Amino acid sequence: MKASLAVALSLLAAVAWAQEAGPPPANRPAPSPEQMQQIMNSTFSSMVPYMGRMSEAVLTTQLTVMAKPEGAAQMAQYIHNLYQALLKEGFTKQQALEIAARVPMPNVSVGSK
């Protein structure tokens, strides 16, 4: 996921650069694929520090929320609701328990799939 996000951001940056630059003049050829790759690599390299800070902020926020008693209560409610929904859909108690125990908690991680 991180790689695809990085590629998408790099492509957006390259497109923005190309639009800002406008069409190449008649006497100047369009950038070669190698030049475009170099532009994208440069753009990505400049974004890395910001992506690291954003990831750190997301993780810190998640930990802060989860450290509160109401965060644990919300997690318990989520698991309970999932278990009850599984039973309602016809799963046995054992199946519902196993599924609810294995389903990961929702998160907003940048790298989640």
Backbone torsions as a table, in degrees:
resi	resn	phi	psi	omega
1	MET	NA	-42.6	-179.6
2	LYS	-61.9	-41.3	-179.1
3	ALA	-64.4	-42.7	-179.6
4	SER	-67.7	-34.5	176.1
5	LEU	-64.9	-43.2	-179.9
6	ALA	-63.7	-42.2	178.9
7	VAL	-63.2	-44.5	-179.8
8	ALA	-62.0	-44.1	179.2
9	LEU	-65.1	-39.0	178.4
10	SER	-64.5	-41.9	178.6
11	LEU	-64.4	-41.2	177.5
12	LEU	-61.0	-42.1	179.5
13	ALA	-64.5	-41.3	179.6
14	ALA	-65.2	-40.5	178.2
15	VAL	-64.4	-44.5	179.0
16	ALA	-61.3	-42.2	178.3
17	TRP	-62.3	-44.2	-178.7
18	ALA	-64.1	-39.6	179.6
19	GLN	-69.1	-38.9	179.6
20	GLU	-65.5	-39.9	-178.9
21	ALA	-72.7	-23.7	-178.2
22	GLY	77.0	179.3	-180.0
23	PRO	-67.4	146.9	-179.6
24	PRO	-65.6	142.8	176.0
25	PRO	-59.9	159.4	-177.3
26	ALA	-56.6	-32.0	-177.0
27	ASN	-90.6	-2.3	178.9
28	ARG	-117.8	121.6	-178.4
29	PRO	-72.4	158.0	175.9
30	ALA	-64.5	154.5	179.3
31	PRO	-59.8	144.1	178.0
32	SER	-74.3	164.7	176.1
33	PRO	-57.0	-35.8	178.7
34	GLU	-66.3	-40.2	178.4
35	GLN	-66.4	-40.4	178.0
36	MET	-63.5	-39.9	177.7
37	GLN	-62.8	-40.5	178.9
38	GLN	-64.1	-41.4	177.6
39	ILE	-62.5	-45.5	-179.3
40	MET	-64.4	-42.2	178.4
41	ASN	-62.4	-41.8	179.1
42	SER	-63.8	-43.2	179.4
43	THR	-62.6	-46.6	-179.8
44	PHE	-61.4	-44.6	-179.6
45	SER	-58.8	-36.9	-179.7
46	SER	-75.0	-19.2	-179.5
47	MET	-87.8	-20.1	-174.1
48	VAL	-54.0	-48.5	180.0
49	PRO	-59.2	-37.8	-180.0
50	TYR	-69.6	-38.9	178.9
51	MET	-65.0	-38.6	177.6
52	GLY	-63.4	-43.9	178.6
53	ARG	-65.8	-37.5	178.7
54	MET	-65.9	-44.1	178.5
55	SER	-60.9	-42.8	179.2
56	GLU	-63.3	-41.6	179.3
57	ALA	-64.9	-40.7	179.0
58	VAL	-63.7	-46.6	-179.4
59	LEU	-63.3	-43.6	178.6
60	THR	-60.7	-42.9	178.9
61	THR	-64.0	-44.0	178.5
62	GLN	-60.1	-45.8	-179.5
63	LEU	-64.5	-38.6	178.4
64	THR	-63.1	-44.8	179.6
65	VAL	-65.1	-45.6	-176.0
66	MET	-70.6	-20.8	179.3
67	ALA	-76.4	-16.3	179.9
68	LYS	-81.5	144.7	178.3
69	PRO	-55.8	-36.8	-179.8
70	GLU	-67.9	-26.1	175.6
71	GLY	-65.7	-44.3	177.2
72	ALA	-64.6	-38.4	178.8
73	ALA	-63.7	-39.6	178.5
74	GLN	-66.9	-39.3	177.0
75	MET	-62.6	-44.2	179.5
76	ALA	-62.2	-41.1	179.1
77	GLN	-64.4	-40.1	177.5
78	TYR	-59.9	-49.2	-179.2
79	ILE	-64.1	-42.7	178.8
80	HIS	-61.6	-46.3	179.6
81	ASN	-62.2	-40.5	177.8
82	LEU	-62.6	-47.0	179.2
83	TYR	-58.5	-47.8	-179.6
84	GLN	-63.4	-40.2	179.1
85	ALA	-65.0	-38.9	177.8
86	LEU	-63.4	-43.1	177.2
87	LEU	-61.7	-43.4	-179.5
88	LYS	-62.2	-32.4	-180.0
89	GLU	-79.9	-3.3	174.7
90	GLY	105.7	3.9	175.9
91	PHE	-72.1	150.3	175.3
92	THR	-71.6	166.2	178.6
93	LYS	-59.5	-41.5	-179.5
94	GLN	-64.7	-45.0	178.9
95	GLN	-62.3	-45.7	-179.4
96	ALA	-61.6	-40.9	179.4
97	LEU	-63.7	-45.4	179.8
98	GLU	-63.6	-42.6	-179.7
99	ILE	-65.9	-47.5	-178.7
100	ALA	-61.4	-34.5	-179.7
101	ALA	-72.6	-26.6	-175.9
102	ARG	-94.9	-20.3	-177.7
103	VAL	-71.3	126.3	180.0
104	PRO	-68.0	153.8	177.5
105	MET	-69.9	146.0	176.3
106	PRO	-62.0	145.4	176.2
107	ASN	-149.7	168.3	-179.9
108	VAL	-115.2	28.1	179.8
109	SER	-60.6	139.3	179.9
110	VAL	-62.7	-32.0	-177.6
111	GLY	-95.9	10.2	-178.3
112	SER	-72.7	152.1	-178.8
113	LYS	-109.0	NA	NA
